[in-house]
Amino acid sequence: YLEMHRGAQTTKGDLKQRNRRAESALRAAEIVSSVVEILGRGKAPNSRLEQAWKTLLECHFHDAVTGTHCAEAGKDVASWYDGVIAGATHVLDKSRRALAPGRARGSKTLFNWTGAATAGHVFWGQPPRPQKGKLPAPRRDDMTLSADGRTFETQRLADGRLATYGDGIPSLGHKACTVVRGKPAARSRFELTGRGVRSRHYALRFGKNGLIESLFDRDAGREVFAAPANEFRLFEDKPGRFEAWEISKDYELRRIDAVRFLGAEDGECGALLAGKVLRWMVGNSEIRQEVILYEHSRRIDFRTEVDWREERKLLRVYFPLAVLARQATYEIAYGTIDRPTKTTNSFDKAKFEVPFHRWFDVSEHGYGVSVLNDCKYGGAVRDSTASLSLLKSPRFPDPTSDVGKHVFTYCLLPHQGDWRTAGTFEEAFLLNTPFELASGATDVPELAYVRISRPGISVEAWKKAEDGRGWILRLVDYFGQSGQVDVTLPVKLEDMQSCTIIEEPSAEKVRRRDSGFSYQCRPFGIRSFRLTVSKNRLPLS
């Protein structure tokens, strides 16, 4: 744990968001372009991807993604990130066209880059363009997607886009779909009231101040919160000469009473999702938030827009949970770390703000709550209260730091059991790497690029070997498990061997099959394999 750098997890939220998007897009681009070449559909742009990775790693270096730099350096870092994202997006677009080259009318291909989730929502279609001087014509809810003889549920959103829930999608692969006419749901499965939303999973009620007064888990038959939740708190943030780097250890004593609730209104309401839109003034800043509940997911999304106009302030959000836990679990790079929720010594007391990646979880025996995000890196769990740092506005070394508009999402995932069985890992992956729907028909209606027998094993890299001999497949265990893992590929292997992370031969045992292999995983193990693909390709199916 590195003290004096607690604020670096939050300063310059726009760079944190670019970082998350760049990491996600570049991972997907490298994996899928490698699949394209392995399947004989094109060539992977290895040199271009290598340069993109080097640029991303330079952004990870000192005083870049941390936001602890002057304004001029910030513009350079933002442009580097934008270049990485644009390059990765270009490679993904080209790879999609190679995998789904057909142009039959109404043909679509649903791509899943997560390597974890097999069901989720995809948002597609374009909002109607208003003609000059006219309102856009209303559109009927008569379009959906069909695959395998099934019609997926679809909801028309207020902005004209469509939300479709698909399941049975290969966790890293694609599935062919067709746009068809579909009957809209007879009525919404949600109940919107003046102060709440009732879904299949939850009964949510807001208080007059906009806080969540009650969240009752209907599946588990219990209350989620111990006190009003989703509470924005504003603090004075003056840690001294390291403004961008640090958060004052006594910041909670400097709370500013400047949060004013403006009101709430109904949001989306249909077959798949429903919610409320709430607005606040926080100091001189305005917050608009859409709280969304789903029919087929237990996740609760908080889609947040902030016009941030504060100076030397820290914005955080709090959730007092009705959960008693001695430890909280935080996702870190290639694994998790458990930290105490109570301060029993000076070391724990210093960790009032801790770093993490896409999620953290607080669980007692049989029940818990996960907090997910799409671009935040700092927060904490103290006693039973989970909190997330959202925005920070230092004035040194960049006097314009964080001023302007921010759009981000954080989520709650109450669950029975622990975070592994609850799907926390999969939902967090899906939040940051959503399904994509592309035009084009594929000659293989459904294809898993990699199929893995155990949950919690993630494909983190599939790339050309550095020496050009074969391909490197890198698998990481996020669950902390031991046991046999069976890996199935859509190609025939001519040769394969276990190797180290620097691609030298390893003595680790592995059993090869014609179209895959098996190995023994260790808790949080990072395993790399060198694959040589046979020129006699297997029939794809």
C-alpha positions in Angstrom: 0.0 0.0 0.0 1.5 3.3 -1.1 0.6 6.3 1.1 0.6 9.9 -0.2 -0.9 8.7 -3.5 -4.5 8.0 -2.5 -5.9 10.8 -4.7 -4.1 9.6 -7.8 -6.8 6.9 -8.1 -9.4 9.6 -8.7 -7.8 12.8 -10.1 -8.6 13.5 -13.8 -11.6 11.1 -14.2 -11.6 11.6 -18.0 -8.1 10.0 -18.2 -9.3 7.1 -15.9 -12.2 6.5 -18.3 -9.9 6.6 -21.3 -7.6 4.2 -19.6 -10.3 1.6 -18.9 -11.6 1.9 -22.5 -8.2 1.6 -24.0 -7.3 -1.5 -22.0 -10.6 -3.2 -22.9 -10.5 -2.3 -26.6 -6.9 -3.2 -27.1 -7.2 -6.6 -25.4 -10.2 -7.4 -27.6 -8.5 -6.1 -30.8 -5.4 -8.2 -30.2 -7.4 -11.4 -29.4 -9.9 -11.1 -32.3 -7.4 -10.1 -35.0 -5.3 -13.1 -34.0 -8.4 -15.3 -34.3 -8.9 -13.9 -37.8 -5.4 -14.9 -38.9 -5.6 -18.3 -37.3 -8.8 -19.0 -39.1 -7.3 -17.9 -42.4 -9.6 -14.8 -42.7 -6.8 -12.2 -42.8 -3.7 -10.9 -41.2 -3.3 -9.6 -37.7 -1.6 -6.1 -37.6 1.0 -7.2 -35.1 3.3 -4.2 -35.4 0.5 -1.8 -35.1 -0.8 -3.6 -32.0 2.7 -3.6 -30.5 3.0 0.1 -30.9 -0.4 0.6 -29.3 0.5 -1.5 -26.3 3.7 0.5 -25.9 1.8 3.8 -26.0 -0.7 2.4 -23.4 2.1 1.3 -21.1 3.7 4.8 -21.5 0.4 6.2 -20.3 0.6 3.9 -17.2 4.0 5.4 -16.4 4.7 8.0 -13.7 2.4 11.1 -13.6 0.3 10.1 -16.7 -2.9 8.1 -16.0 -2.6 9.3 -12.3 -3.5 12.8 -13.5 -0.6 14.3 -11.5 0.7 16.5 -14.3 0.4 20.0 -15.7 -2.3 21.0 -18.2 -0.1 20.6 -21.3 1.0 17.1 -20.3 -2.7 16.2 -19.7 -3.5 17.1 -23.3 -0.7 14.9 -24.6 -1.8 11.9 -22.5 -5.4 12.3 -23.5 -4.4 12.3 -27.2 -2.3 9.2 -26.7 -5.2 7.4 -25.2 -7.5 8.6 -28.0 -5.1 7.2 -30.5 -4.9 3.8 -28.8 -8.7 3.6 -28.6 -9.1 4.7 -32.3 -6.5 2.2 -33.4 -8.0 -0.7 -31.5 -11.5 0.2 -32.7 -10.2 0.2 -36.3 -8.7 -3.3 -35.8 -11.9 -4.5 -34.2 -14.0 -3.2 -37.1 -11.8 -4.8 -39.7 -11.8 -8.1 -37.7 -15.6 -8.1 -37.5 -15.9 -7.6 -41.2 -13.5 -10.5 -41.8 -15.5 -12.8 -39.5 -18.9 -11.7 -40.8 -18.3 -10.7 -44.5 -21.8 -11.5 -45.8 -24.2 -8.7 -46.5 -27.6 -10.4 -46.6 -30.5 -8.1 -45.7 -31.3 -8.1 -42.0 -28.2 -10.2 -41.1 -26.4 -9.3 -37.9 -23.6 -10.9 -35.9 -23.5 -10.6 -32.1 -19.9 -10.4 -30.8 -18.9 -11.2 -27.2 -15.3 -10.2 -26.2 -15.6 -10.8 -22.5 -14.5 -14.4 -22.2 -16.7 -14.6 -19.1 -20.4 -13.7 -19.6 -22.7 -15.7 -21.9 -25.9 -13.6 -21.4 -26.5 -9.9 -21.4 -28.0 -6.8 -23.1 -26.9 -5.3 -26.4 -28.0 -1.8 -27.3 -28.4 -1.2 -31.0 -30.1 0.9 -33.7 -29.8 4.6 -34.2 -31.9 7.3 -32.6 -34.2 8.9 -35.2 -32.9 12.1 -36.7 -35.3 15.0 -36.4 -36.1 16.9 -39.5 -35.6 20.6 -39.5 -38.5 22.2 -37.7 -40.2 18.9 -37.0 -40.2 16.4 -34.1 -39.0 12.9 -35.0 -41.8 10.6 -36.0 -42.7 7.9 -33.4 -41.3 4.5 -34.0 -43.0 1.2 -33.3 -41.5 -1.5 -31.1 -41.6 -4.0 -33.9 -38.0 -5.0 -34.4 -35.9 -7.6 -32.5 -33.2 -10.2 -33.1 -33.7 -13.9 -33.8 -31.1 -16.7 -33.5 -31.4 -20.5 -33.4 -35.1 -20.2 -34.1 -35.6 -18.1 -31.0 -36.6 -14.5 -30.8 -34.8 -12.4 -28.2 -36.7 -10.0 -26.0 -36.4 -6.4 -27.1 -37.4 -3.0 -25.7 -37.5 0.3 -27.5 -35.8 3.0 -25.5 -36.9 6.6 -25.2 -34.1 7.8 -27.5 -35.1 5.4 -30.2 -32.5 2.8 -29.7 -33.3 -0.8 -29.0 -32.2 -2.9 -26.0 -32.1 -6.7 -26.6 -31.4 -9.4 -24.1 -29.5 -12.4 -25.5 -28.4 -15.6 -23.9 -26.5 -18.6 -25.0 -23.8 -16.4 -26.5 -20.3 -18.0 -26.6 -18.3 -16.3 -23.8 -15.5 -15.4 -26.3 -17.0 -15.7 -29.8 -19.9 -14.7 -32.0 -23.5 -15.7 -32.8 -25.4 -15.0 -36.0 -28.6 -13.1 -35.7 -31.4 -11.8 -37.9 -33.4 -8.7 -37.6 -37.1 -9.7 -37.5 -40.4 -8.2 -36.7 -41.3 -8.8 -33.1 -44.4 -8.1 -31.0 -43.9 -5.5 -28.2 -44.4 -6.8 -24.7 -48.1 -6.5 -23.7 -47.1 -4.5 -20.6 -44.1 -3.6 -18.5 -43.0 -6.2 -16.0 -42.0 -3.3 -13.7 -44.1 -1.1 -11.4 -43.1 2.6 -11.3 -44.6 4.5 -8.4 -44.1 8.1 -7.3 -41.2 7.2 -5.1 -39.9 3.9 -6.4 -39.5 1.0 -8.7 -40.6 -2.6 -8.2 -39.0 -5.4 -10.3 -38.9 -9.1 -10.2 -35.8 -9.0 -8.0 -36.2 -5.8 -6.0 -38.5 -3.3 -4.4 -36.7 0.0 -4.4 -38.0 3.2 -2.6 -36.6 6.7 -2.7 -36.9 9.2 0.1 -37.9 12.8 -0.3 -34.2 13.8 -0.4 -33.4 11.4 -3.3 -31.6 8.8 -1.2 -32.5 5.2 -1.5 -34.7 4.7 1.6 -35.2 1.0 1.1 -33.9 -1.7 -1.3 -35.6 -5.0 -0.5 -34.2 -8.1 -2.1 -37.3 -10.1 -3.1 -35.2 -13.2 -4.1 -33.4 -13.3 -0.7 -36.3 -11.9 1.4 -34.1 -9.2 3.1 -33.2 -5.6 3.2 -30.0 -4.6 1.4 -29.2 -1.3 3.2 -28.9 -0.5 6.9 -29.5 3.2 6.3 -30.4 5.5 3.4 -28.0 4.9 0.6 -26.6 6.3 -2.7 -25.7 9.4 -0.7 -23.5 12.0 -2.4 -21.1 13.7 0.0 -18.9 16.7 -0.8 -15.7 17.3 1.1 -13.1 20.1 1.2 -10.0 18.6 -0.4 -6.8 20.4 0.6 -4.2 17.9 1.4 -1.3 20.4 1.1 1.3 20.7 -1.7 0.4 17.3 -3.2 -3.1 18.2 -4.2 -3.5 15.9 -7.2 -1.7 13.0 -5.5 -3.2 12.8 -2.1 -6.4 12.9 0.0 -6.3 14.4 3.5 -6.5 11.8 6.2 -9.1 14.0 8.0 -11.2 14.8 4.9 -14.3 13.3 6.5 -14.1 16.0 9.2 -14.4 18.6 6.4 -17.7 17.7 4.9 -19.6 20.5 3.1 -23.4 20.8 3.4 -24.0 21.6 -0.2 -26.0 18.7 -1.6 -29.5 19.8 -2.7 -32.0 17.3 -4.3 -33.9 18.9 -7.2 -36.4 16.1 -8.0 -37.1 12.8 -9.7 -39.1 11.6 -12.7 -39.9 8.3 -14.4 -37.3 7.0 -16.7 -37.4 4.0 -19.1 -40.1 1.4 -18.4 -40.6 -1.7 -20.6 -40.1 -5.4 -20.8 -36.4 -5.5 -20.0 -35.5 -2.5 -17.9 -37.0 0.4 -16.0 -35.8 3.2 -13.7 -36.0 6.7 -12.3 -34.1 9.8 -13.3 -32.9 12.0 -10.3 -31.2 15.4 -10.2 -29.1 17.2 -7.6 -27.1 20.3 -7.2 -23.8 19.7 -5.4 -22.2 23.0 -4.7 -21.9 24.7 -8.1 -22.2 21.3 -10.0 -25.2 19.5 -11.4 -25.8 15.8 -11.3 -28.2 13.8 -13.4 -28.5 10.2 -12.6 -30.6 7.3 -14.0 -31.1 4.4 -11.7 -31.9 1.3 -13.7 -33.3 -2.1 -12.7 -33.3 -5.1 -15.1 -35.7 -8.0 -15.7 -33.0 -10.6 -16.5 -30.1 -9.3 -14.3 -29.8 -8.6 -10.6 -27.5 -5.7 -11.4 -28.7 -2.1 -10.5 -27.0 0.6 -12.7 -26.4 4.2 -11.7 -25.8 6.0 -15.0 -24.4 9.3 -13.9 -23.8 12.7 -15.6 -21.9 15.4 -13.7 -21.2 18.9 -14.8 -18.3 19.5 -12.4 -17.6 23.1 -11.4 -15.9 22.6 -8.0 -12.5 23.8 -6.8 -10.5 21.7 -4.3 -13.5 19.4 -3.5 -13.9 15.7 -3.3 -17.2 14.0 -4.3 -17.9 10.5 -3.0 -21.0 8.2 -2.8 -21.9 6.0 0.2 -23.9 2.8 0.7 -24.5 1.6 4.3 -25.0 -2.1 3.8 -27.0 -4.5 6.0 -24.0 -6.9 5.8 -21.5 -7.8 8.6 -18.1 -8.7 7.2 -14.6 -8.5 8.6 -13.1 -8.3 5.2 -13.9 -6.8 1.8 -12.6 -8.3 -1.5 -11.2 -5.9 -4.1 -10.3 -6.8 -7.7 -6.7 -5.9 -8.7 -4.7 -6.8 -11.7 -5.0 -10.5 -12.4 -6.6 -11.4 -9.1 -8.2 -10.1 -5.9 -7.0 -8.9 -2.5 -8.9 -9.0 0.9 -8.6 -6.0 3.1 -10.1 -5.5 6.6 -13.2 -3.4 7.0 -12.3 -2.3 10.6 -9.2 -0.4 11.7 -7.4 -2.2 14.4 -3.9 -0.8 13.9 -2.1 2.1 12.4 -1.5 0.3 9.1 -5.2 -0.3 8.5 -6.1 3.2 9.6 -3.8 4.6 6.9 -5.8 2.6 4.3 -8.9 4.9 4.4 -8.8 5.0 0.6 -7.7 1.9 -1.3 -7.2 1.1 -5.0 -9.0 -1.5 -7.1 -10.1 -2.1 -10.6 -13.6 -3.1 -11.8 -15.3 -4.2 -8.6 -15.2 -4.8 -4.9 -17.4 -7.0 -2.7 -18.6 -7.1 0.9 -20.1 -10.4 1.9 -21.2 -12.2 5.1 -22.0 -15.9 5.1 -24.6 -16.5 2.4 -25.2 -12.9 1.3 -23.3 -9.9 0.1 -23.2 -6.8 -2.2 -20.7 -6.1 -5.0 -20.0 -2.6 -6.2 -19.0 -2.4 -9.9 -17.8 0.5 -12.0 -16.7 1.4 -15.5 -13.9 3.9 -14.8 -13.3 4.4 -11.0 -10.3 3.2 -9.1 -10.6 4.5 -5.5 -12.9 3.8 -2.6 -13.2 1.9 0.7 -15.3 -0.2 3.0 -15.4 0.9 6.6 -17.4 -1.2 9.0 -20.4 -2.0 6.8 -20.4 1.2 4.7 -19.1 0.9 1.1 -18.0 4.1 -0.6 -16.7 5.2 -4.0 -14.7 8.3 -4.9 -16.2 9.8 -8.0 -14.5 13.2 -8.7 -11.6 15.3 -7.3 -10.7 18.8 -8.3 -7.2 19.8 -7.3 -5.7 23.0 -8.7 -2.1 22.0 -8.7 -0.3 21.1 -10.9 -3.2 21.5 -13.4 -5.6 24.4 -12.5 -8.2 23.0 -14.9 -8.2 19.5 -13.6 -11.6 17.7 -13.9 -13.6 20.8 -14.7 -16.4 20.0 -17.2 -18.7 17.1 -18.0 -18.3 13.5 -16.8 -20.4 10.5 -17.7 -19.8 7.2 -15.8 -21.7 4.3 -14.4 -21.4 2.5 -11.1 -23.5 -0.5 -10.1 -24.7 -2.5 -7.2 -25.0 -6.3 -7.4 -26.7 -7.7 -4.2 -26.3 -11.5 -4.2 -26.8 -14.7 -2.3 -23.7 -16.8 -1.8 -20.2 -15.3 -2.5 -19.0 -13.1 -5.3 -17.8 -16.1 -7.4 -21.1 -17.8 -7.6 -23.1 -14.5 -7.9 -21.5 -13.6 -11.2 -19.7 -10.5 -10.0 -16.7 -11.1 -12.2 -18.9 -11.7 -15.3 -21.1 -8.7 -14.7 -18.1 -6.4 -14.2 -16.5 -7.7 -17.4 -19.8 -7.1 -19.3 -20.1 -3.6 -17.9 -16.7 -2.7 -19.2 -16.7 -4.8 -22.4 -20.4 -4.9 -23.5 -21.8 -7.1 -26.3 -21.5 -5.6 -29.8 -23.9 -6.1 -32.7 -22.5 -5.7 -36.2 -24.0 -5.8 -39.6 -22.9 -8.8 -41.7 -23.6 -12.5 -42.0 -21.1 -15.1 -41.0 -20.8 -18.6 -42.6 -20.4 -20.1 -39.1 -23.6 -19.3 -37.2 -22.1 -19.8 -33.8 -18.4 -20.0 -32.9 -16.5 -19.9 -29.6 -12.9 -18.8 -30.3 -11.8 -20.3 -27.0 -14.0 -22.5 -24.8 -12.8 -23.0 -21.1 -14.3 -25.6 -18.8 -13.9 -23.6 -15.6 -15.5 -20.2 -14.7 -13.1 -17.6 -13.5 -10.4 -18.4 -16.0 -10.0 -15.4 -18.3 -8.3 -15.1 -21.7 -6.1 -12.1 -21.2 -4.0 -12.4 -24.3 -3.9 -14.3 -27.6 -1.2 -12.9 -29.8 1.6 -13.7 -32.2 4.7 -15.0 -30.4 7.5 -12.5 -30.1 9.8 -14.7 -32.2 7.1 -15.2 -34.8 6.9 -19.0 -34.1 3.3 -19.8 -33.3 0.8 -18.0 -31.1 0.7 -17.2 -27.3 -2.5 -17.9 -25.4 -2.4 -16.5 -21.9 -5.0 -17.6 -19.3 -5.5 -16.1 -15.8 -7.4 -17.5 -12.8 -9.3 -14.8 -11.0 -11.1 -17.1 -8.5 -8.1 -18.5 -6.6 -8.9 -22.1 -7.6 -7.0 -25.3 -8.2 -7.9 -28.1 -10.6 -8.0 -29.3 -14.2 -8.9 -26.8 -16.9 -9.9 -28.0 -20.3 -9.4 -25.6 -23.2 -11.1 -26.2 -26.6 -10.2 -24.3 -29.8 -11.8 -24.1 -33.2 -8.6 -25.2 -34.9 -6.4 -28.3 -35.0 -3.1 -28.0 -33.0 0.0 -29.3 -34.7 2.1 -28.6 -31.6 1.8 -26.8 -28.2 3.8 -26.4 -25.1 3.6 -24.5 -21.8 5.9 -21.4 -21.6 6.7 -18.6 -19.3 5.4 -15.1 -19.4 8.5 -14.1 -21.4 7.7 -17.0 -23.8 10.5 -19.4 -22.9 9.8 -23.1 -22.5 8.3 -24.1 -19.1 8.4 -27.5 -17.3 4.7 -27.2 -16.4 2.8 -30.3 -17.5 0.1 -30.0 -20.2 -1.9 -32.6 -22.1 -2.6 -31.8 -25.7 -5.6 -32.9 -27.8 -6.3 -32.4 -31.5 -8.3 -29.2 -30.9 -7.3 -28.2 -27.4 -5.4 -29.1 -24.3 -5.8 -29.5 -20.5 -3.7 -28.2 -17.7 -3.7 -27.9 -13.9 -4.4 -24.3 -12.7 -3.1 -22.9 -9.4 -4.8 -20.1 -7.4 -4.5 -16.8 -9.3 -2.1 -18.5 -11.7 -1.0 -16.8 -14.9 -0.3 -19.5 -17.5 1.0 -19.0 -21.0 1.0 -21.6 -23.9 2.7 -21.5 -27.3 0.4 -22.9 -29.9 1.3 -24.1 -33.5 -1.9 -24.3 -35.6 -2.2 -27.0 -38.2 -2.7 -25.9 -41.8 -5.3 -28.7 -42.1 -8.0 -26.7 -40.4 -11.0 -28.3 -38.6 -14.4 -27.7 -40.0 -15.8 -24.8 -38.0 -19.0 -25.5 -36.0 
